[in-house]
Structures are given as structure tokens and as C-alpha cells.
Amino acid sequence: MNRKQNIKILTELLDLKDVKVISHRLHVGIGMILQIESIKSYSTCPRCGTKSHRLHQNHRYIVKDLPFGEKPVFLEINRRQFKCEECKKPFSENLDFVSQKRTYTKRLAHKIIQEVVENDIHSVADQGIVTTEEIERMLKDASLELSDDKPSLIKRLGIDEIALVKGKGNYCAVLIDLDTSKLVTILNGRTQEVVKETLLEWGYEVLEQIEEVSIDLWVGYKNVVTELMPNAQVVADRFHVMTQINKELDTQRKREKRSLEELIKKAQLSAQKAEYEKLLSGLKNSKYVLLKNESDLNEEQINKLSEVKNVSPVLKEMHELKEKFRKIFNKTDNWYPGVFKLGMWLSKAKKYFPKSNNTIIRWFDEIIAYFDNGTSSGAVEGINNKIKLIKRSGYGFRNFDNFRVRCLLNWHFNY
């Protein structure tokens, strides 16, 4: 195969528009270097739009490109400088495949970002194609494209939060488009001021078209929605309400368990002590079977639940009320019967769930709003779990902005 045929094949394999390979060489331990140039004899002045054929200078430099198999590929580029025949000023030609002042092609950056989305910076950098500094530069360039990506057609919004550092009280707010199940943005904080500032940047035209906002049971989010979204119905997320009921149920379980442990210590008679130990045995390892949906329990767990109910009439009643509450939301698709069923539940649950009872009464309008369209933050929880996975690999990011970009790219990166 002669040299011209080799060059033609390499040009076709390179597959860059308006570019041809003019030579190639292989360096052991480095990779393949392809010398390329534009097939055009002219370039267009960015100031006045005039085509110029007047070559002023040659500027050669090397950039990284996608590898051929396992072999690294470098492009020796001649970014020519022309002199405009109209405005008489020099300018560098525009090359579509590589950005100004970058040491890698756009397609390589695209591939690396995709790998970072699926892994983390360090594991991608360890492949030896690009450095961590180059990856962070790629992420920064991608963030500039994301910065103007504000919602325009959002109808249902979900607001939640995650802890940046578990147990440290450092939280960030997460805003989700519930119709597309996509992350809209993640904020460096969860205060009313932080959330309000971001929403105002969207503009009132966007805010006025939002019809529903699903939130947890924090009045701060409710106040922001009420102030900025005049047409939005606030919906209390059913899963957060259920979490509070489960928490109160588990508190009672712990209380009874501690009480039995104290009685065992104080028991004087062996028969009495044995009876307390039998009751305690019924409560041990019971958290899961009490809090999990009863319909999802296996046979062994159902038997354990029966054991718990036999040793504790209070936990039996609380568990049955918990299951009734869950069924109200699963089987009610209209607000009118929802109000009736929830009211009946409250009258029975007041004795056993005093805290949850008071919370539901305070948030009654927002809770029954769920029955209109079944809007909840279920999608938010799924996204939060993915963000937590990103956070665990976040040691590859030096600040919150990089972490934010990393999160947004998961849902907005054009693969």
C-alpha cells in the first residue's frame, strides 16, 4: 500500500470535517501523531465576515484526540492565521473540532465527561489519557453550557434536600421536574433565601406556569412557594408523612423494649423474670416487620409480626393504623373521599400517634391535595439516592460547584 493510500485511509478513520492527514509517525511509549491541516484555502473573519485567502502566519501545536484502540492519538494542528482583506486585521481560523486554548479535541472531552458521569475523576484520570486538571477544565466548560439551561416548561416541581456531609447539618436543596424525573438544579444551601434567589432567576413567567409543588413538611418551602408561585398548589409529600408515622411507631417499639429490659433487671421472682424475657423476645428484631409494608413481608416476617402483636396490644393497634393510612393513599384517587377517610383515621389515631396527628392537622390542606393528581416526591427520592452515590465519589471534586456540575451532567449531558 503506497503512502497516498495510507494518508487517505487515515483521513477517513480520523473523520474530522474539512480536515486531512498529511503525515503520520509513531513514537514508542507515546502514541501516534497525525499531522493534519484544513482542506480549505481560506477562512472567514470573525469581525466582518469577509472570506480571506491571505495567509499571515502558521501556528502549530499538538492536541489529544480519541485513541485508536488502545493506542493514544495526538493531532499536530496548524491553526493558520489570516489577514482580513477588508478590516486589515489578523485572525486565527476557527477549527470546529477543538476549542480555543484547549489541549484536547471536543470529542475527546465529550467521551471523558461521559466516563466521569459513570465513574469519578480519579479513576478516569488513572487511564492516562488526560490529567485531573484537564478533566476539571472539561467540566468547567460543560458547566458554562449548563448555566443557561433554566426550566421553561416545568409544570410540577419537587423540592427536597440532602446532607452534603452526613451528621454535620450541612444540607443542600434539590429541585426536580416531576414530569420528566430530571434534576433541575442543586443549591449550596436549603434556606428560604437560597431557594428564593434561584427561583427568582427563573423569572415570573416560568414560576406562574407551575401548577403543583411537592415538598416535605417544612414550612419554609411552603412560604417560598406561596410567595413566588401564585398558581401552584402545595402538596405535602406522602412519603414524608409516612416517615413521621413510622418514626412514631418505632419510638413506641423502643420505649416498650427499654421498659421490659428495666423490668427484667428489677424482677425478684424467676417466673416473673421469665415472663418479661418472653415478651422481650417477641419485640427483638421487630423493627423491620413493623415498618415495612405488610404486603411486602415474606412468610417468616409475617410470623414475626404476629409474634409482636401478641406481646404488645399497643404496637398491634399502631401497626394496623399505619397500614390503614398507607392504604388510604394507595386506593383513593379523589379528594372528597380522601378527606372523609383521613378524618376517620385521625379520630382513631389521636391516642396512638399524637405527634403525627397534630402534623397532619396542620398540613391537612396540603396532604389532601395529593388525592387530586397523586403528586409526590417519589421521583425526588430516586434522584436523591443517585446524588448520594455521586457524593460518595465526590472526593474527585474540589468544591461544591464541581459537585453541582457533576450532578447536573447526569441528567442533562447529551450522550
DRENKOLSE-429936 format. One record per residue (C-alpha): residue number from 1; residue in three letters; x, y, z. Coordinates in pm, 1 decimal. Layout:
BEGIN
     i    aa          X          Y          Z
   NUM   ALA          X          Y          Z
...
***
This chain:
BEGIN
     i    aa          X          Y          Z
     1   MET        0.0        0.0        0.0
     2   ASN      155.2      333.9     -106.2
     3   ARG      183.6      645.9      105.6
     4   LYS     -110.4      827.0      -57.9
     5   GLN     -340.1      536.5       16.7
     6   ASN     -222.1      531.7      379.5
     7   ILE     -291.3      903.4      413.8
     8   LYS     -637.5      865.9      259.9
     9   ILE     -727.3      581.1      494.6
    10   LEU     -602.7      773.7      798.6
    11   THR     -804.5     1078.8      691.7
    12   GLU    -1117.1      864.7      665.2
    13   LEU    -1051.9      700.0     1001.3
    14   LEU     -990.1     1037.2     1165.9
    15   ASP    -1331.3     1150.6     1040.3
    16   LEU    -1294.9     1524.3     1103.1
    17   LYS    -1485.8     1762.3      877.5
    18   ASP    -1277.3     1973.5      635.0
    19   VAL     -952.2     1822.5      765.7
    20   LYS     -698.6     1592.0      601.9
    21   VAL     -398.1     1399.3      732.7
    22   ILE      -73.5     1497.9      563.0
    23   SER      170.6     1277.2      757.4
    24   HIS      189.4     1037.1     1048.1
    25   ARG      453.5      896.0     1277.5
    26   LEU      456.4      650.3     1564.8
    27   HIS      652.1      718.6     1884.4
    28   VAL      718.1      423.5     2114.5
    29   GLY      577.7      490.8     2462.0
    30   ILE      387.4      799.2     2341.7
    31   GLY      149.2      700.7     2062.6
    32   MET       54.9      802.8     1711.2
    33   ILE       99.3     1162.3     1596.5
    34   LEU     -105.5     1270.7     1295.3
    35   GLN      -12.5     1593.1     1124.5
    36   ILE     -330.8     1749.8      989.3
    37   GLU     -439.6     2063.7      808.4
    38   SER     -759.0     2220.0      681.5
    39   ILE     -859.7     2143.1      324.7
    40   LYS     -988.6     2498.4      287.4
    41   SER     -757.0     2761.7      142.2
    42   TYR     -943.6     3042.1      315.8
    43   SER    -1102.2     3139.4      647.6
    44   THR    -1375.5     3382.0      747.0
    45   CYS    -1300.4     3691.7      952.8
    46   PRO    -1495.4     3677.1     1282.3
    47   ARG    -1524.9     4057.9     1289.4
    48   CYS    -1662.7     4146.8      947.2
    49   GLY    -1747.2     3806.3      795.7
    50   THR    -1519.0     3851.7      492.5
    51   LYS    -1351.1     3544.3      343.5
    52   SER     -975.9     3581.5      334.3
    53   HIS     -717.7     3379.7      135.7
    54   ARG     -427.1     3588.3      260.2
    55   LEU     -217.6     3365.0      486.8
    56   HIS      -43.0     3562.9      758.2
    57   GLN      122.0     3306.0      988.0
    58   ASN      126.2     2936.0     1077.5
    59   HIS       72.6     2824.7     1438.3
    60   ARG      142.5     2458.0     1506.0
    61   TYR       57.2     2278.7     1828.7
    62   ILE      -42.9     1931.0     1946.8
    63   VAL     -374.3     1823.3     2099.8
    64   LYS     -502.2     1489.6     2232.1
    65   ASP     -770.9     1302.6     2040.4
    66   LEU     -968.3      981.4     2079.7
    67   PRO     -736.5      678.9     2084.7
    68   PHE     -721.6      421.2     1803.9
    69   GLY     -794.4      105.5     2000.8
    70   GLU     -550.4      118.3     2292.5
    71   LYS     -304.3      344.2     2111.1
    72   PRO     -303.9      716.2     2213.2
    73   VAL     -353.2      960.6     1926.3
    74   PHE     -219.6     1316.3     1907.9
    75   LEU     -303.6     1569.1     1638.5
    76   GLU      -39.9     1814.7     1521.5
    77   ILE     -257.4     2105.2     1414.7
    78   ASN     -176.0     2407.0     1206.0
    79   ARG     -421.2     2672.7     1319.0
    80   ARG     -341.8     2924.0     1047.0
    81   GLN     -361.1     3296.9     1092.3
    82   PHE     -504.7     3501.4      807.5
    83   LYS     -513.8     3873.0      744.5
    84   CYS     -853.7     4016.6      663.3
    85   GLU     -853.2     4198.1      330.6
    86   GLU    -1145.2     4413.2      447.8
    87   CYS    -1060.2     4525.4      802.6
    88   LYS     -685.1     4465.0      760.2
    89   LYS     -654.0     4281.2     1092.1
    90   PRO     -512.5     3931.4     1153.2
    91   PHE     -728.9     3648.0     1288.4
    92   SER     -689.7     3277.6     1360.0
    93   GLU     -903.4     3032.6     1168.0
    94   ASN    -1181.8     2857.1     1352.7
    95   LEU    -1145.5     2480.0     1389.5
    96   ASP    -1477.4     2317.0     1479.7
    97   PHE    -1323.0     2011.6     1642.5
    98   VAL    -1107.9     2185.6     1904.4
    99   SER    -1184.3     2484.1     2128.9
   100   GLN     -952.4     2780.5     2162.8
   101   LYS     -670.6     2731.0     2414.8
   102   ARG     -754.7     2365.4     2476.7
   103   THR     -512.6     2072.7     2458.5
   104   TYR     -773.4     1814.6     2355.0
   105   THR    -1043.4     1777.3     2091.8
   106   LYS    -1410.8     1837.0     2164.8
   107   ARG    -1498.5     1474.4     2100.7
   108   LEU    -1236.6     1356.6     2348.0
   109   ALA    -1380.5     1595.7     2607.7
   110   HIS    -1727.6     1456.2     2536.9
   111   LYS    -1608.3     1098.0     2590.1
   112   ILE    -1418.9     1185.5     2908.8
   113   ILE    -1718.8     1367.7     3059.1
   114   GLN    -1936.6     1065.2     2983.6
   115   GLU    -1687.6      842.3     3167.1
   116   VAL    -1671.7     1081.9     3463.7
   117   VAL    -2053.4     1077.9     3484.4
   118   GLU    -2042.6      699.2     3509.5
   119   ASN    -1736.5      679.8     3739.8
   120   ASP    -1527.3      953.3     3904.5
   121   ILE    -1243.7     1188.1     3813.0
   122   HIS     -956.3      989.3     3961.4
   123   SER    -1047.3      656.7     3803.7
   124   VAL    -1078.5      824.8     3461.4
   125   ALA     -751.2     1015.9     3506.8
   126   ASP     -576.7      690.4     3603.1
   127   GLN     -631.0      568.6     3247.0
   128   GLY     -353.2      810.5     3148.8
   129   ILE     -533.5      981.4     2860.1
   130   VAL     -598.2     1312.7     3036.0
   131   THR     -499.3     1463.8     3370.6
   132   THR     -730.5     1554.4     3659.5
   133   GLU     -669.5     1922.8     3579.8
   134   GLU     -780.6     1869.4     3219.7
   135   ILE    -1091.6     1682.6     3336.9
   136   GLU    -1187.1     1965.4     3570.7
   137   ARG    -1137.0     2209.3     3282.1
   138   MET    -1369.4     1995.4     3070.2
   139   LEU    -1629.1     2002.7     3347.7
   140   LYS    -1593.9     2378.9     3375.8
   141   ASP    -1653.0     2418.3     3001.4
   142   ALA    -1957.2     2191.9     3027.9
   143   SER    -2088.0     2397.9     3320.2
   144   LEU    -2090.4     2710.7     3102.8
   145   GLU    -2333.5     2534.1     2870.4
   146   LEU    -2545.2     2423.4     3166.6
   147   SER    -2557.1     2767.1     3330.0
   148   ASP    -2823.4     2893.9     3090.5
   149   ASP    -3022.3     2570.1     3098.6
   150   LYS    -3315.8     2708.0     3300.8
   151   PRO    -3654.9     2537.8     3304.3
   152   SER    -3912.9     2679.0     3066.2
   153   LEU    -4194.8     2422.4     3051.4
   154   ILE    -4198.5     2296.3     3409.8
   155   LYS    -4546.5     2228.4     3549.4
   156   ARG    -4480.8     2017.0     3859.3
   157   LEU    -4185.4     2087.4     4084.7
   158   GLY    -4037.9     1879.1     4365.7
   159   ILE    -3826.1     2034.3     4642.6
   160   ASP    -3621.4     1823.3     4882.3
   161   GLU    -3277.8     1824.3     5041.1
   162   ILE    -2978.4     1602.0     5105.6
   163   ALA    -2694.0     1624.1     5353.7
   164   LEU    -2362.4     1715.7     5193.1
   165   VAL    -2179.3     1574.8     5494.8
   166   LYS    -2384.5     1326.6     5695.7
   167   GLY    -2433.3     1428.9     6057.7
   168   LYS    -2280.2     1774.4     6009.8
   169   GLY    -2600.9     1967.7     5940.2
   170   ASN    -2466.9     2081.2     5602.1
   171   TYR    -2760.1     2046.9     5360.5
   172   CYS    -2832.8     2143.9     5002.8
   173   ALA    -3173.1     2185.5     4837.5
   174   VAL    -3261.7     1971.0     4536.5
   175   LEU    -3514.7     2090.4     4275.5
   176   ILE    -3674.5     1828.7     4046.9
   177   ASP    -3902.2     1841.1     3741.8
   178   LEU    -4154.7     1576.8     3849.0
   179   ASP    -4294.9     1527.3     3499.3
   180   THR    -3958.1     1441.8     3342.9
   181   SER    -3799.4     1299.6     3662.0
   182   LYS    -3493.8     1515.6     3596.8
   183   LEU    -3278.9     1719.8     3830.4
   184   VAL    -3333.2     2089.9     3758.1
   185   THR    -3065.2     2220.6     3992.0
   186   ILE    -2891.8     2159.6     4323.1
   187   LEU    -2828.4     2451.8     4558.6
   188   ASN    -2548.3     2519.5     4803.1
   189   GLY    -2786.5     2550.9     5097.3
   190   ARG    -3151.5     2492.0     5181.8
   191   THR    -3261.0     2818.9     5344.4
   192   GLN    -3559.6     3014.1     5216.8
   193   GLU    -3323.7     3284.1     5090.3
   194   VAL    -3114.7     3041.6     4884.9
   195   VAL    -3418.1     2871.2     4728.7
   196   LYS    -3593.4     3203.2     4666.0
   197   GLU    -3288.2     3352.5     4492.9
   198   THR    -3269.5     3062.3     4246.8
   199   LEU    -3642.7     3063.2     4172.8
   200   LEU    -3638.8     3437.2     4103.5
   201   GLU    -3364.6     3378.3     3845.3
   202   TRP    -3608.9     3157.0     3654.5
   203   GLY    -3837.1     3454.6     3606.0
   204   TYR    -4203.3     3506.8     3693.5
   205   GLU    -4317.5     3374.8     3356.2
   206   VAL    -4178.6     3032.0     3449.1
   207   LEU    -4299.7     3049.5     3810.2
   208   GLU    -4654.4     3143.9     3714.0
   209   GLN    -4697.0     2831.4     3498.8
   210   ILE    -4606.2     2591.4     3782.2
   211   GLU    -4922.0     2412.2     3894.3
   212   GLU    -4803.1     2185.7     4178.3
   213   VAL    -4505.9     2178.0     4413.5
   214   SER    -4436.4     1870.2     4623.9
   215   ILE    -4242.5     1944.4     4943.9
   216   ASP    -4152.2     1781.3     5271.3
   217   LEU    -4315.8     1907.2     5590.0
   218   TRP    -4103.6     2221.4     5626.1
   219   VAL    -4294.0     2547.2     5639.6
   220   GLY    -4000.5     2736.7     5485.7
   221   TYR    -4052.3     2574.1     5145.9
   222   LYS    -4427.2     2631.4     5175.4
   223   ASN    -4372.4     3002.6     5236.9
   224   VAL    -4145.6     3036.2     4931.7
   225   VAL    -4394.9     2858.0     4705.7
   226   THR    -4687.2     3064.9     4836.7
   227   GLU    -4494.0     3388.2     4777.8
   228   LEU    -4346.2     3320.4     4434.2
   229   MET    -4583.9     3075.8     4263.0
   230   PRO    -4937.2     3221.7     4268.8
   231   ASN    -5089.6     2938.9     4063.9
   232   ALA    -4919.6     2647.0     4239.1
   233   GLN    -5084.4     2402.9     4477.7
   234   VAL    -4852.8     2296.8     4758.8
   235   VAL    -4863.2     1917.9     4804.0
   236   ALA    -4722.2     1761.5     5119.4
   237   ASP    -4520.1     1461.0     5012.7
   238   ARG    -4697.6     1145.6     5129.6
   239   PHE    -4369.4      964.5     5187.8
   240   HIS    -4252.8     1226.4     5438.5
   241   VAL    -4585.3     1197.0     5623.0
   242   MET    -4546.3      819.2     5622.5
   243   THR    -4191.6      858.3     5753.4
   244   GLN    -4319.0     1055.0     6051.6
   245   ILE    -4581.0      789.1     6130.7
   246   ASN    -4316.0      516.3     6106.4
   247   LYS    -4088.0      716.7     6332.1
   248   GLU    -4356.0      745.0     6598.3
   249   LEU    -4430.5      372.2     6568.3
   250   ASP    -4062.1      287.3     6608.1
   251   THR    -4033.7      520.0     6908.4
   252   GLN    -4308.0      322.4     7081.5
   253   ARG    -4130.6       -3.8     6995.2
   254   LYS    -3808.9      122.3     7154.3
   255   ARG    -3998.8      250.7     7458.0
   256   GLU    -4160.5      -85.8     7523.5
   257   LYS    -3834.7     -268.6     7470.1
   258   ARG    -3649.8      -45.7     7720.1
   259   SER    -3933.4      -82.4     7967.9
   260   LEU    -3913.5     -461.9     7954.1
   261   GLU    -3534.6     -453.5     7992.7
   262   GLU    -3575.5     -244.3     8308.8
   263   LEU    -3842.2     -479.3     8445.6
   264   ILE    -3613.1     -777.5     8388.1
   265   LYS    -3338.0     -608.5     8589.9
   266   LYS    -3576.5     -534.7     8876.1
   267   ALA    -3766.0     -866.2     8874.4
   268   GLN    -3742.7    -1054.1     9204.9
   269   LEU    -3919.0    -1375.2     9105.4
   270   SER    -3778.3    -1608.2     8841.0
   271   ALA    -4124.8    -1676.2     8698.6
   272   GLN    -4186.5    -1303.2     8661.6
   273   LYS    -3847.5    -1253.0     8502.1
   274   ALA    -3912.5    -1535.3     8257.9
   275   GLU    -4243.0    -1377.6     8156.2
   276   TYR    -4073.4    -1042.6     8087.5
   277   GLU    -3799.0    -1215.6     7888.2
   278   LYS    -4062.3    -1389.6     7678.6
   279   LEU    -4225.3    -1056.3     7599.7
   280   LEU    -3887.1     -901.0     7520.2
   281   SER    -3803.0    -1188.2     7287.3
   282   GLY    -4118.0    -1107.2     7091.2
   283   LEU    -4004.3     -746.8     7043.6
   284   LYS    -3646.3     -823.3     6944.2
   285   ASN    -3564.6     -779.9     6574.3
   286   SER    -3912.8     -641.2     6513.8
   287   LYS    -3830.2     -301.2     6363.5
   288   TYR    -3823.6     -417.4     6003.8
   289   VAL    -4150.1     -612.2     6015.6
   290   LEU    -4333.1     -324.8     6183.6
   291   LEU    -4215.8      -51.9     5945.7
   292   LYS    -4213.1     -234.8     5613.8
   293   ASN    -4533.9     -254.2     5408.9
   294   GLU    -4720.1     -559.1     5531.6
   295   SER    -4794.9     -671.0     5175.7
   296   ASP    -4419.4     -698.4     5108.4
   297   LEU    -4341.6     -930.5     5401.3
   298   ASN    -4243.6    -1291.1     5344.3
   299   GLU    -4383.1    -1583.3     5546.5
   300   GLU    -4111.4    -1569.4     5812.9
   301   GLN    -4161.1    -1195.2     5859.0
   302   ILE    -4539.1    -1234.7     5879.8
   303   ASN    -4490.8    -1485.6     6161.9
   304   LYS    -4262.1    -1241.4     6341.2
   305   LEU    -4522.5     -965.9     6302.9
   306   SER    -4786.0    -1191.0     6458.9
   307   GLU    -4549.5    -1256.6     6748.3
   308   VAL    -4503.0     -882.1     6804.3
   309   LYS    -4877.6     -822.8     6800.7
   310   ASN    -4930.8    -1100.0     7054.9
   311   VAL    -4689.3     -946.9     7305.8
   312   SER    -4787.6     -581.1     7252.7
   313   PRO    -5150.1     -470.6     7203.7
   314   VAL    -5034.6     -109.2     7156.8
   315   LEU    -4792.0     -194.1     6876.5
   316   LYS    -5062.5     -413.2     6721.4
   317   GLU    -5303.4     -119.9     6709.7
   318   MET    -5038.0      124.2     6585.5
   319   HIS    -4924.7     -109.9     6309.2
   320   GLU    -5282.0     -159.0     6188.3
   321   LEU    -5339.0      216.3     6186.6
   322   LYS    -5015.3      262.9     5993.7
   323   GLU    -5128.8       15.3     5730.4
   324   LYS    -5471.9      181.4     5706.2
   325   PHE    -5304.1      517.5     5648.4
   326   ARG    -5092.3      374.8     5367.1
   327   LYS    -5396.2      215.2     5203.1
   328   ILE    -5583.9      546.9     5211.2
   329   PHE    -5319.7      697.1     4982.6
   330   ASN    -5284.8      388.1     4765.4
   331   LYS    -5655.9      341.8     4699.0
   332   THR    -5800.7      695.1     4695.3
   333   ASP    -5798.0      897.9     4373.7
   334   ASN    -6032.5     1183.3     4466.8
   335   TRP    -6001.7     1448.4     4734.5
   336   TYR    -6359.4     1416.6     4864.3
   337   PRO    -6344.6     1053.2     4986.2
   338   GLY    -5983.2     1123.5     5081.9
   339   VAL    -6096.4     1391.9     5327.1
   340   PHE    -6354.7     1157.9     5479.5
   341   LYS    -6114.6      862.7     5514.0
   342   LEU    -5834.8     1077.2     5655.0
   343   GLY    -6071.0     1236.7     5905.2
   344   MET    -6183.0      894.0     6028.7
   345   TRP    -5820.5      783.9     6058.2
   346   LEU    -5731.1     1091.9     6265.7
   347   SER    -6013.9     1028.6     6511.1
   348   LYS    -5883.2      674.7     6576.3
   349   ALA    -5511.1      757.6     6567.1
   350   LYS    -5509.9     1053.0     6807.6
   351   LYS    -5441.7      826.6     7105.9
   352   TYR    -5158.6      633.3     6941.9
   353   PHE    -4997.9      888.2     6706.1
   354   PRO    -5032.1     1224.4     6884.9
   355   LYS    -4738.5     1390.5     6706.1
   356   SER    -4831.7     1265.2     6360.9
   357   ASN    -5194.6     1353.6     6431.4
   358   ASN    -5103.8     1715.9     6504.9
   359   THR    -4875.3     1735.9     6199.6
   360   ILE    -5145.4     1602.7     5967.7
   361   ILE    -5398.2     1852.2     6105.4
   362   ARG    -5153.0     2141.7     6048.5
   363   TRP    -5082.3     2026.2     5692.4
   364   PHE    -5429.5     1891.9     5615.5
   365   ASP    -5493.3     2101.9     5301.0
   366   GLU    -5152.7     2017.0     5155.5
   367   ILE    -5190.4     1646.5     5237.9
   368   ILE    -5533.7     1602.4     5078.3
   369   ALA    -5403.2     1787.1     4769.7
   370   TYR    -5222.7     1461.2     4692.1
   371   PHE    -5552.5     1295.3     4605.0
   372   ASP    -5610.0     1524.9     4304.9
   373   ASN    -5318.4     1408.7     4088.1
   374   GLY    -5117.8     1171.1     4306.0
   375   THR    -4824.8     1414.5     4307.5
   376   SER    -4543.5     1307.3     4536.2
   377   SER    -4167.6     1331.5     4565.8
   378   GLY    -4110.3      968.1     4475.7
   379   ALA    -3900.1     1077.1     4178.4
   380   VAL    -3712.1     1313.5     4408.7
   381   GLU    -3613.1     1028.0     4638.7
   382   GLY    -3479.7      828.2     4343.4
   383   ILE    -3273.7     1124.6     4225.7
   384   ASN    -3151.3     1190.5     4579.7
   385   ASN    -3022.7      833.8     4601.0
   386   LYS    -2827.8      884.5     4279.1
   387   ILE    -2688.3     1215.0     4406.7
   388   LYS    -2571.9     1037.4     4722.2
   389   LEU    -2380.8      790.0     4505.5
   390   ILE    -2219.1     1084.8     4325.9
   391   LYS    -2137.5     1240.4     4662.6
   392   ARG    -1956.5      926.2     4772.9
   393   SER    -1733.7      951.9     4467.3
   394   GLY    -1710.1     1328.7     4516.0
   395   TYR    -1355.7     1309.6     4650.4
   396   GLY    -1261.9     1379.8     4289.7
   397   PHE    -1410.7     1729.2     4314.7
   398   ARG    -1251.4     2015.5     4498.8
   399   ASN    -1557.5     2232.8     4559.7
   400   PHE    -1937.9     2243.2     4555.3
   401   ASP    -1955.6     2390.9     4204.3
   402   ASN    -1778.5     2086.1     4059.1
   403   PHE    -2008.3     1858.3     4257.9
   404   ARG    -2311.0     2050.2     4127.9
   405   VAL    -2192.7     2022.6     3767.4
   406   ARG    -2124.3     1652.2     3815.7
   407   CYS    -2483.3     1604.5     3935.7
   408   LEU    -2641.1     1810.1     3656.7
   409   LEU    -2444.2     1628.7     3387.2
   410   ASN    -2609.1     1302.1     3492.2
   411   TRP    -2943.2     1431.1     3367.9
   412   HIS    -2851.6     1698.9     3114.6
   413   PHE    -2537.7     1568.4     2940.8
   414   ASN    -2605.4     1493.6     2575.6
   415   TYR    -2466.0     1139.7     2535.8
***
